[in-house]
Structure formats: C-alpha cells, structure tokens
C-alpha cells in the first residue's frame, strides 16, 4: 500500500495539524502582545494622566519641558551617546579590520579578550574606573584637577561596555569580502588607501551603520553606568529612576520614558531600512579573502589590538583586585572580607542566587518559547493575517529600551484588576521581562537556523501521516540544536548582567545581583559591589565554558550529517 495518503484524507490531516500549529502561533502572538504592547500602551496612558489618574492631556509634557534640569538631561543623553558612538566605532572597526585583514598572531585570543565585557554588568567598568581614577583612585593624580565622575567617567565606561557589541557586527561585515575585487584592484595598480576607500568601506558600510545604531541605542538607554559614576550629571535613564523611585512621580516618569523611546525608535527604523537596502556581498563564484603577510603592517595591527586588550584586562582586573582589598585605599592586604562579610554574612549573596535562578529560567523556558514560536512562524501554514503581527512583535523589542519596558511592566501589572497581577514582584515577571527585552536577537538567530532547512521536510512528513510535532522533535530540533544553544547562552549571560530592564521590578525577595551592585555602590560599599560584579563575571564565564563543552558533545551526537 502506498505510503502517500489519498488527496482528500491528506488535506484533512494537514488541515488538522495546521490548526494545532495555528492555535499555538496565535497563543504566542497574544502572549507577545500582552507582555510587550500592553505595557507600552500603559506608559502612553500614564503620560496623559495626573497622579490621581485624571486625564490632563499634554500637561505633563509641558511641565517637563518647562523644567530646565530635566530638559538638560535630553541634551546630555544625546551628546554623550553620540560621543561614545564616535569613539567606539573607529576603535571596533580597526580591531575588526586587524582580525580579518592581517596575519598578526593570537587572533582567537585577542578576539576572546575583546568580548569579555559582554560577560560583565556594565557597572563593572564604572566601578573599575572609580578604583583607578576616583577620589581615592590609584591614578587620581593623572587627572590633575579634573574628576572622573560625570560625563568623562560615563563616556569611557560606555566605550568599554559597548565595544564588543560593535566588534561582533563589524567582524561579520568585514568577513563577507570577495577576494576577486582586491585581485582586480591589484592588477590595475590601485594603492592600498584607494582600495580601502573604494572596496573595503563600501562593502562594510551597512555593518558600520548597524554597529553605530546599536552602540548609540545602548549608550542612550543604559542606566547602570550613569548611576554609579555619573555623579550629578543627569541623563534620561537616571531621570526615570529618580522620578519613579525617588519622587514616586509616575506620570513624569512615563513622559521621560516616551522621550527616551523616540530617538531609539528612530535608530531602529533607520537600521531596519539599512538592512532592507543591504545586498548580498558574496556570490557562488566568490573567493574568500586571505590576507597576505606584511611584517610592518601585522606588527602595527598587533600593537593596536594588544593595547586595547591590555586596557580591557586592566579594567576587568582592577574590579576583581578591588574586591579583595581589605580597605581601599588605606589597607591593600588581600582578604575575602567583601565576599564573606559584605555578601554572605550580610545576606546580599541571595541576590546572586536569584540572578542565577532567573538566568536559568530565561535560558530554558525563554529559549524554548522563542524557538518554538519561530518554528511556527516559518514551518506552518495558515493564519496569514496573524503572521505579520507576530513577526512585528518579535522584532519590536529591539527598539524598546530596558528601562521603558520595565516601567511599562510596573504600570501594567501593578493594577489589582489585572488577572496577571499575581506576577508582580515575583521571579516570573523578571524572567518574562528579560526574555522579552532580549527577544529580537534570539528570534533572528532561530529564524536564520530554520531557513536553512528545506520546507519539503514538513511536506513529506504530512504525506507520510507524520504529525508536525514529531518532525519538529526528530528533524528540526536536532538540526537546529547549535542555534538553540546559542540562544540559551545569550539569554543566560544577558539575564545575569542586565540592570535597566529589571531595576523597577524586583521585590525584597527577588533582588538580583546587578541591582545589588547599584544598591551597594549607592550605600558606599564599593568593595562588596566589586565582589558581586566579579561573581557575575566568573559565573557567566563558567556557564559559557559549560555551554562550549555541551555543544561539542551534542555536535558529535547530532551534527555528524554536517561533515
């Protein structure tokens, strides 16, 4: 008997399985709308109400723009973010250029060192610079009469925190190069500088623009660095915190959130436009670019990269060193007091356990939800009106700053009439908010992996009367396992280091390590703050090592077909 079903029965069975897939996709779309659109809508509603909840129109906006100190924060945020971007992009581009266009030794080591800041909370850089150049810093004399607190500290700390994000994008952009273009230029006697301006830069321009947008958005919306080292230098992110936590002025906090959302939304739209304009840089006939050895050039690139690598290690190393110093700057003996007395005996270590717990649930439940939703989007049929909406919900979080999302969660979940009110103050709301905050990158990773699998697998499965979920577990998951692990690792590390997305949502029982660092620094306990930041770095690094060995083991068991 033929394994293929008769036409009418096949259509019935395909329709039945598609209905299940469509129901799951609709559920995922509703969930994304509830946990993304609803909080943002609540921010908009709150911005046109007074403290009593009465409608006041644009009165809150008018009051905000008539407050000079608050209005000055907009200018501070814009010029600081622009300066951070203008410094970071050339540094990251040169580093990426050295990695892809030179023959310098120890490239993998240099790249791994450059990516270390991803494993640390952004506050670690601010704490380290306080140890180096603060009022009692080791190199305070180098600044003369200047201060590290305020704009200078914010800028250099932001450069450290945003550098690896720009580097990853630019390395990818510079790797997609057809060597034939350079061969033709050499045959025509084109100078090195002219090749750079006519071949290299045009080929990488979309990557440069994307990196520019990412760095600018990160610098504009980050809360931890301005809070720790900003001093009296106000920025939009710290204004939201002061208005909501310090003054309990939720309407004005909503106004600032909308103002913060506007420039980020503009950068998001520009980046989306750039991505649509980007054309394929490699064709089937392309030849991979292989750099040629040049002693002077390779040494110059190595000197530049090692200089940055040493500076990064110095920043990371100072924070770790400061966590062991008994009493800065009077007693430099190395002890465990900040870990034992400052964290364990004081009960602050619970925050670290909470962060590990939250990161675990994000890396498991969050990764499963993201991958399954992406699968339903790419590999099922029907529900055509719903699919563009779900796709929009998947990419929208990229344009929403963490503090704006967290503030929206307060307004949405704090209402007792909300059936989801029980989540407020729980670990669940922290997991959901963090997963939504980092949803877009994970979703794009899943979609990229799923697009590598031909849709004929689902068609053949349907013809053989195999339910789509069996194909999902037997074919799709094993093939996409490396991408699933990447998503899980990405969510874990970001959950350990995030501050802005959760600073409004924790309760006394769910304080996180990153929030504890802010609180410890605010209380003047910079030693325990450095200890907690160091614990986060060590935890993130250890988990990345575990993921690496897990991926190697799973590759041997499930990815033999790739060979």
C-alpha positions as CSV (number, residue, x, y, z in Angstrom):
1,X,0.0,0.0,0.0
2,X,1.3,3.4,-0.9
3,X,2.7,5.5,2.0
4,X,1.1,8.6,0.5
5,X,-2.4,9.4,1.6
6,X,-5.2,9.9,-0.9
7,X,-5.8,13.6,-1.7
8,X,-8.9,14.2,0.4
9,X,-7.6,12.4,3.5
10,X,-4.2,14.1,3.2
11,X,-5.8,17.5,3.0
12,X,-7.9,16.7,6.1
13,X,-4.9,15.6,8.1
14,X,-2.8,18.5,7.0
15,X,-5.6,20.9,7.9
16,X,-5.9,19.2,11.4
17,X,-2.2,19.6,12.2
18,X,-2.1,23.1,10.7
19,X,-5.0,24.1,13.0
20,X,-3.0,23.0,16.0
21,X,0.1,24.9,14.8
22,X,-2.0,28.0,14.1
23,X,-3.6,27.8,17.6
24,X,-0.1,27.7,19.1
25,X,1.1,30.5,16.9
26,X,-2.0,32.7,17.8
27,X,-1.3,31.9,21.5
28,X,2.3,33.0,21.1
29,X,1.3,36.2,19.3
30,X,-1.2,37.1,22.1
31,X,1.4,36.4,24.7
32,X,3.9,38.7,23.0
33,X,1.2,41.4,22.7
34,X,0.3,41.1,26.4
35,X,3.9,41.3,27.6
36,X,5.1,44.0,25.1
37,X,2.3,46.1,23.6
38,X,0.2,46.3,26.7
39,X,3.0,47.7,29.0
40,X,3.9,50.2,26.3
41,X,0.3,51.3,26.0
42,X,0.1,51.8,29.7
43,X,3.1,54.1,29.5
44,X,1.3,56.2,26.9
45,X,-1.9,56.3,29.1
46,X,0.1,57.2,32.2
47,X,1.8,60.1,30.5
48,X,-1.5,61.9,29.9
49,X,-2.8,61.4,33.5
50,X,-2.0,63.2,36.7
51,X,-1.0,61.4,39.9
52,X,-4.7,60.8,40.8
53,X,-5.3,59.2,37.4
54,X,-7.3,62.0,35.9
55,X,-6.8,62.9,32.2
56,X,-4.7,66.0,31.8
57,X,-3.7,65.8,28.1
58,X,-0.2,67.1,27.4
59,X,0.2,68.9,30.7
60,X,2.9,66.5,31.9
61,X,4.9,67.0,28.7
62,X,4.5,70.8,29.1
63,X,5.6,70.7,32.7
64,X,8.6,68.5,31.8
65,X,9.8,70.8,29.0
66,X,9.5,73.8,31.4
67,X,11.8,72.1,33.9
68,X,15.4,73.2,32.9
69,X,17.2,70.4,34.8
70,X,15.1,67.7,33.3
71,X,15.2,69.3,29.8
72,X,19.0,69.5,30.1
73,X,19.1,65.7,30.6
74,X,17.9,65.2,27.0
75,X,20.9,67.2,25.7
76,X,23.3,65.3,28.0
77,X,22.0,61.9,26.8
78,X,22.2,62.8,23.2
79,X,25.7,64.3,23.1
80,X,27.2,61.6,25.4
81,X,25.7,58.8,23.3
82,X,27.0,60.5,20.1
83,X,30.5,60.8,21.6
84,X,30.5,57.3,22.9
85,X,29.5,56.1,19.4
86,X,32.1,58.3,17.7
87,X,34.8,56.8,19.8
88,X,33.7,53.2,19.9
89,X,33.0,52.6,16.2
90,X,36.5,53.6,14.9
91,X,38.2,51.5,17.7
92,X,36.0,48.5,17.0
93,X,36.4,48.8,13.2
94,X,40.2,49.0,13.5
95,X,40.2,45.9,15.8
96,X,37.8,44.0,13.4
97,X,40.0,45.1,10.5
98,X,43.1,43.7,12.2
99,X,41.3,40.4,12.9
100,X,40.1,39.9,9.3
101,X,42.7,41.7,7.2
102,X,46.1,41.0,8.9
103,X,48.2,38.0,9.7
104,X,49.0,39.0,13.2
105,X,49.4,36.1,15.7
106,X,47.0,35.2,18.5
107,X,43.9,36.4,16.8
108,X,41.5,34.0,18.7
109,X,42.9,35.1,22.0
110,X,42.6,38.8,21.1
111,X,39.0,38.3,20.0
112,X,38.1,36.5,23.1
113,X,39.6,39.2,25.3
114,X,37.7,41.9,23.4
115,X,34.4,40.1,24.0
116,X,35.0,39.7,27.8
117,X,32.9,42.9,28.6
118,X,29.8,41.0,27.4
119,X,30.2,38.7,30.5
120,X,30.2,41.6,32.9
121,X,27.5,44.0,34.1
122,X,28.0,47.4,32.6
123,X,28.5,48.7,36.1
124,X,31.8,46.8,36.4
125,X,33.6,49.3,34.2
126,X,32.3,52.2,36.2
127,X,33.4,50.6,39.5
128,X,36.8,49.8,38.0
129,X,37.4,53.4,36.8
130,X,36.4,54.6,40.3
131,X,39.2,52.4,41.7
132,X,41.6,53.8,39.1
133,X,40.7,57.5,38.9
134,X,38.1,58.2,41.6
135,X,38.6,60.5,44.6
136,X,40.8,57.8,46.2
137,X,41.9,56.1,43.0
138,X,45.4,54.8,42.3
139,X,45.9,57.1,39.3
140,X,43.9,60.1,40.6
141,X,47.0,62.4,40.2
142,X,47.0,61.7,36.4
143,X,43.8,63.7,36.1
144,X,45.2,66.8,37.6
145,X,42.3,68.8,39.0
146,X,39.7,67.0,36.8
147,X,37.2,64.5,38.0
148,X,36.3,61.1,36.6
149,X,32.7,61.5,37.9
150,X,30.2,62.8,35.4
151,X,30.5,62.8,31.7
152,X,34.2,61.6,31.4
153,X,33.5,58.5,33.5
154,X,30.3,57.8,31.7
155,X,31.9,58.1,28.3
156,X,34.9,55.8,28.9
157,X,32.8,53.3,30.8
158,X,30.3,53.2,28.0
159,X,33.1,52.7,25.4
160,X,34.2,49.6,27.3
161,X,30.7,48.2,27.6
162,X,29.7,48.8,24.0
163,X,32.9,47.8,22.3
164,X,32.3,44.1,22.0
165,X,28.8,44.6,20.6
166,X,30.2,46.8,17.8
167,X,33.1,44.4,17.2
168,X,30.9,41.4,16.6
169,X,28.9,43.2,13.9
170,X,31.9,44.7,12.2
171,X,33.9,41.4,12.2
172,X,30.9,39.8,10.4
173,X,30.7,42.8,7.9
174,X,34.4,42.6,7.1
175,X,34.4,38.8,6.7
176,X,32.0,39.0,3.8
177,X,34.5,40.0,1.2
178,X,35.2,38.7,-2.3
179,X,38.9,38.5,-2.9
180,X,38.5,38.9,-6.6
181,X,37.7,42.6,-6.1
182,X,41.1,43.1,-4.5
183,X,42.8,41.0,-7.1
184,X,41.4,43.2,-9.8
185,X,42.4,46.3,-7.9
186,X,46.0,45.0,-7.6
187,X,46.1,44.2,-11.3
188,X,45.2,47.8,-12.0
189,X,47.9,49.1,-9.7
190,X,45.4,50.6,-7.1
191,X,47.0,51.9,-4.0
192,X,46.2,50.4,-0.6
193,X,44.5,53.5,0.6
194,X,42.3,53.7,-2.5
195,X,41.3,50.0,-2.1
196,X,40.3,50.8,1.4
197,X,38.0,53.7,0.4
198,X,36.6,52.1,-2.8
199,X,36.3,48.4,-1.8
200,X,36.5,47.9,2.0
201,X,34.4,50.7,3.3
202,X,31.6,50.4,0.7
203,X,31.4,46.7,1.4
204,X,31.2,47.2,5.2
205,X,29.1,50.3,5.2
206,X,25.8,48.6,6.3
207,X,27.7,46.8,9.1
208,X,29.1,50.1,10.2
209,X,25.7,51.8,10.2
210,X,24.2,48.9,12.2
211,X,27.0,49.0,14.7
212,X,26.6,52.7,15.0
213,X,22.8,52.3,15.8
214,X,23.5,49.5,18.3
215,X,26.1,51.5,20.2
216,X,24.1,54.7,20.2
217,X,21.0,52.9,21.5
218,X,22.9,51.1,24.2
219,X,24.6,54.3,25.4
220,X,21.4,56.3,25.4
221,X,19.3,53.8,27.4
222,X,21.9,52.3,29.8
223,X,21.1,53.0,33.5
224,X,23.9,51.3,35.5
225,X,26.9,53.3,34.3
226,X,25.4,56.8,34.8
227,X,24.0,55.7,38.2
228,X,27.4,54.5,39.5
229,X,29.9,57.1,38.1
230,X,27.6,59.8,36.8
231,X,27.6,61.9,39.9
232,X,25.4,65.0,39.4
233,X,25.4,64.6,35.6
234,X,21.8,63.8,34.7
235,X,20.7,61.6,31.8
236,X,17.3,60.4,30.7
237,X,17.8,56.9,32.2
238,X,18.7,58.2,35.6
239,X,15.9,60.8,35.4
240,X,13.3,58.0,35.0
241,X,14.8,56.2,38.1
242,X,14.7,59.4,40.2
243,X,11.2,60.3,39.2
244,X,9.7,56.8,39.7
245,X,11.7,55.5,42.7
246,X,12.7,58.8,44.4
247,X,9.7,61.0,43.9
248,X,7.0,58.4,43.0
249,X,6.0,60.7,40.1
250,X,4.8,58.1,37.7
251,X,3.3,60.4,35.1
252,X,6.5,62.3,34.6
253,X,8.4,59.1,34.6
254,X,6.2,58.0,31.7
255,X,6.9,61.2,29.9
256,X,10.6,60.6,30.2
257,X,10.1,57.0,29.0
258,X,8.4,58.2,25.9
259,X,11.1,60.8,25.2
260,X,13.7,58.1,25.7
261,X,11.8,55.8,23.3
262,X,11.7,58.4,20.5
263,X,15.4,58.5,19.5
264,X,15.8,54.8,20.0
265,X,12.8,54.2,17.7
266,X,14.4,56.5,15.1
267,X,17.6,54.5,15.2
268,X,15.6,51.3,14.9
269,X,13.7,52.5,11.8
270,X,17.0,53.6,10.2
271,X,18.6,50.3,10.9
272,X,15.6,48.4,9.5
273,X,15.8,50.5,6.4
274,X,19.5,49.8,6.1
275,X,19.0,46.1,6.4
276,X,16.5,46.1,3.6
277,X,18.8,48.0,1.4
278,X,21.7,45.7,2.0
279,X,22.6,43.4,-0.9
280,X,24.5,40.1,-1.0
281,X,28.2,40.6,-0.8
282,X,29.1,37.0,-1.7
283,X,28.0,35.0,-4.7
284,X,28.5,31.4,-5.6
285,X,31.7,32.4,-7.5
286,X,33.2,34.4,-4.7
287,X,36.7,33.7,-3.5
288,X,37.3,34.0,0.3
289,X,39.7,36.8,1.1
290,X,43.0,35.6,2.6
291,X,45.3,38.4,4.0
292,X,48.9,38.5,2.9
293,X,51.7,38.7,5.5
294,X,53.3,42.1,5.9
295,X,55.7,42.4,8.8
296,X,55.3,46.1,9.5
297,X,51.5,46.2,9.0
298,X,50.9,43.0,11.0
299,X,53.1,44.4,13.9
300,X,51.2,47.7,13.8
301,X,47.8,45.9,14.0
302,X,49.1,43.6,16.7
303,X,50.3,46.6,18.8
304,X,46.9,48.3,18.4
305,X,44.9,45.2,19.4
306,X,47.2,44.3,22.3
307,X,47.0,47.8,23.6
308,X,43.2,47.6,23.7
309,X,43.3,44.1,25.1
310,X,45.6,45.1,27.9
311,X,43.4,48.1,28.8
312,X,40.3,45.8,28.9
313,X,42.1,43.3,31.1
314,X,43.2,46.3,33.3
315,X,39.6,47.4,33.7
316,X,38.4,43.9,34.5
317,X,41.4,43.1,36.7
318,X,41.1,46.3,38.8
319,X,37.4,45.5,39.6
320,X,38.4,41.9,40.7
321,X,41.5,43.2,42.6
322,X,39.4,45.8,44.4
323,X,37.0,43.1,45.5
324,X,39.9,41.5,47.5
325,X,41.4,44.7,49.0
326,X,40.7,44.9,52.7
327,X,40.1,48.7,53.0
328,X,40.6,50.9,49.9
329,X,42.9,52.9,49.8
330,X,44.4,52.5,53.3
331,X,44.9,48.8,53.6
332,X,45.8,46.9,50.4
333,X,46.1,43.4,52.0
334,X,44.2,40.8,50.1
335,X,41.3,39.2,52.1
336,X,37.9,37.7,51.4
337,X,36.1,40.1,53.7
338,X,34.0,41.7,50.9
339,X,32.8,38.2,49.8
340,X,32.3,36.8,53.3
341,X,31.2,39.9,55.4
342,X,29.9,42.1,52.6
343,X,28.0,39.4,50.7
344,X,27.5,36.2,52.6
345,X,27.1,37.5,56.2
346,X,25.1,40.5,55.1
347,X,22.7,38.3,53.1
348,X,23.5,40.0,49.8
349,X,24.7,36.7,48.3
350,X,21.0,35.8,47.9
351,X,20.9,38.3,45.1
352,X,23.4,36.3,43.2
353,X,21.4,33.1,43.6
354,X,18.3,35.0,42.4
355,X,20.2,36.1,39.3
356,X,21.4,32.5,38.6
357,X,17.8,31.3,39.0
358,X,16.4,33.9,36.7
359,X,19.1,33.3,34.1
360,X,18.4,29.6,34.2
361,X,14.7,30.1,33.6
362,X,15.4,32.6,30.8
363,X,17.9,30.2,29.2
364,X,15.4,27.2,29.3
365,X,11.8,28.4,29.2
366,X,12.7,31.6,27.3
367,X,14.8,29.8,24.7
368,X,12.1,27.1,24.2
369,X,9.3,29.7,23.7
370,X,11.4,31.8,21.3
371,X,12.5,28.8,19.2
372,X,9.0,27.2,19.1
373,X,7.4,30.5,18.1
374,X,10.0,31.0,15.3
375,X,9.3,27.4,14.1
376,X,5.6,28.0,14.0
377,X,6.2,31.2,12.0
378,X,8.4,29.6,9.5
379,X,7.2,26.0,9.1
380,X,3.4,26.0,9.5
381,X,0.7,27.2,7.1
382,X,-2.4,29.3,7.5
383,X,-3.4,32.2,9.8
384,X,-2.0,34.6,7.3
385,X,-3.4,37.8,8.9
386,X,-1.7,36.9,12.2
387,X,1.8,36.2,10.9
388,X,2.8,39.8,10.1
389,X,1.6,40.8,13.6
390,X,3.7,38.1,15.3
391,X,6.7,39.0,13.2
392,X,6.3,42.6,14.3
393,X,6.1,41.6,17.9
394,X,9.3,39.5,17.5
395,X,11.4,42.4,16.2
396,X,9.8,45.3,18.1
397,X,11.7,44.6,21.4
398,X,15.0,45.6,19.7
399,X,13.7,49.2,19.6
400,X,12.5,49.3,23.2
401,X,15.0,50.4,26.0
402,X,15.0,48.1,29.0
403,X,14.0,50.9,31.4
404,X,11.0,51.8,29.3
405,X,9.9,48.2,29.2
406,X,10.4,47.8,32.9
407,X,8.4,50.9,33.7
408,X,5.6,49.7,31.4
409,X,5.5,46.4,33.4
410,X,5.0,48.4,36.6
411,X,2.1,50.3,35.2
412,X,0.5,47.2,33.7
413,X,1.0,44.5,36.4
414,X,0.5,46.7,39.5
415,X,-3.2,47.1,38.8
416,X,-5.1,44.7,41.0
417,X,-7.9,44.3,38.4
418,X,-5.3,42.8,36.1
419,X,-5.7,38.9,36.1
420,X,-1.9,38.8,35.8
421,X,-1.4,41.0,38.9
422,X,-0.1,37.9,40.7
423,X,3.1,38.1,38.7
424,X,4.1,41.5,40.2
425,X,7.1,41.2,42.5
426,X,7.7,37.6,41.6
427,X,10.5,35.8,39.8
428,X,8.2,35.2,36.9
429,X,7.9,38.8,35.9
430,X,11.7,39.2,35.9
431,X,12.0,36.2,33.7
432,X,9.3,37.4,31.3
433,X,10.6,41.0,31.1
434,X,14.2,39.8,30.5
435,X,13.2,37.3,27.8
436,X,11.1,40.0,26.0
437,X,13.9,42.5,26.3
438,X,16.4,40.3,24.5
439,X,13.8,38.6,22.3
440,X,14.7,40.0,18.9
441,X,18.3,38.8,18.6
442,X,17.3,35.3,19.8
443,X,14.4,35.2,17.3
444,X,16.6,36.2,14.4
445,X,19.1,33.5,15.3
446,X,16.3,30.9,15.4
447,X,14.8,32.1,12.1
448,X,18.2,32.0,10.4
449,X,18.7,28.4,11.5
450,X,15.2,27.4,10.5
451,X,15.6,28.9,7.0
452,X,18.5,26.5,6.3
453,X,16.0,23.6,6.5
454,X,14.0,22.9,3.3
455,X,10.2,23.1,3.8
456,X,10.0,19.7,2.0
457,X,10.6,18.0,5.3
458,X,7.2,19.2,6.5
459,X,5.5,18.3,3.2
460,X,7.0,14.8,3.2
461,X,6.0,14.3,6.8
462,X,2.5,15.3,6.1
463,X,2.3,12.9,3.1
464,X,3.5,10.1,5.4
465,X,0.9,10.9,8.1
466,X,3.6,12.1,10.5
467,X,2.3,14.9,12.8
468,X,4.3,18.2,12.6
469,X,5.4,17.9,16.2
470,X,7.2,14.6,15.5
471,X,9.0,16.2,12.6
472,X,9.9,19.1,15.0
473,X,11.5,16.8,17.6
474,X,13.0,14.3,15.2
475,X,14.4,16.6,12.5
476,X,14.1,20.3,13.3
477,X,15.4,20.3,16.8
478,X,18.5,18.1,16.2
479,X,19.4,20.1,13.1
480,X,19.0,23.5,14.8
481,X,20.5,22.4,18.2
482,X,23.6,24.6,17.8
483,X,21.3,27.7,17.3
484,X,19.2,26.7,20.3
485,X,22.3,26.5,22.5
486,X,23.4,29.9,21.2
487,X,20.0,31.4,22.1
488,X,20.1,29.8,25.5
489,X,23.6,31.0,26.3
490,X,22.8,34.5,25.0
491,X,19.8,34.7,27.3
492,X,21.7,33.4,30.3
493,X,24.5,35.8,30.1
494,X,22.3,38.8,29.4
495,X,20.0,37.8,32.3
496,X,23.0,37.8,34.6
497,X,24.2,41.2,33.6
498,X,21.0,43.2,32.9
499,X,20.2,46.2,35.1
500,X,17.9,48.6,33.3
501,X,15.1,46.0,32.4
502,X,14.7,44.8,36.0
503,X,15.6,47.8,38.2
504,X,11.9,48.6,38.7
505,X,10.5,45.1,39.0
506,X,12.4,43.3,41.8
507,X,11.0,42.7,45.3
508,X,12.9,42.3,48.6
509,X,12.8,38.5,47.9
510,X,13.9,38.8,44.3
511,X,16.7,41.3,44.4
512,X,19.2,40.5,41.6
513,X,23.0,40.7,41.5
514,X,23.1,43.6,39.1
515,X,20.6,45.5,41.2
516,X,22.6,44.7,44.3
517,X,25.7,46.2,42.8
518,X,23.8,49.5,42.3
519,X,22.5,49.4,45.9
520,X,25.9,48.6,47.3
521,X,27.6,51.3,45.4
522,X,24.9,53.8,46.4
523,X,25.5,52.9,50.1
524,X,29.2,53.4,49.6
525,X,30.1,49.7,49.8
526,X,32.2,49.7,46.7
527,X,34.3,46.7,47.8
528,X,31.2,44.4,48.1
529,X,29.9,45.9,44.9
530,X,33.1,44.9,43.1
531,X,32.8,41.5,44.7
532,X,29.3,41.0,43.3
533,X,30.4,42.2,39.9
534,X,33.3,39.8,39.9
535,X,31.0,36.9,40.9
536,X,28.8,37.8,37.9
537,X,31.7,37.7,35.5
538,X,33.0,34.4,36.9
539,X,29.5,32.9,36.7
540,X,29.0,34.0,33.1
541,X,32.4,32.8,32.0
542,X,31.9,29.4,33.7
543,X,28.5,28.9,32.1
544,X,29.9,29.8,28.7
545,X,32.6,27.1,29.2
546,X,29.8,24.6,30.1
547,X,27.9,25.5,27.0
548,X,31.0,25.1,24.9
549,X,31.6,21.5,26.1
550,X,27.9,20.7,25.9
551,X,27.9,21.9,22.3
552,X,30.9,19.9,21.4
553,X,29.3,16.8,22.9
554,X,26.0,17.4,21.2
555,X,27.7,18.1,17.9
556,X,29.2,14.7,17.9
557,X,25.9,13.0,18.6
558,X,23.5,15.1,16.5
559,X,25.6,17.0,13.9
560,X,27.5,14.2,12.1
561,X,25.5,14.9,9.0
562,X,27.2,18.3,8.6
563,X,30.5,16.6,7.9
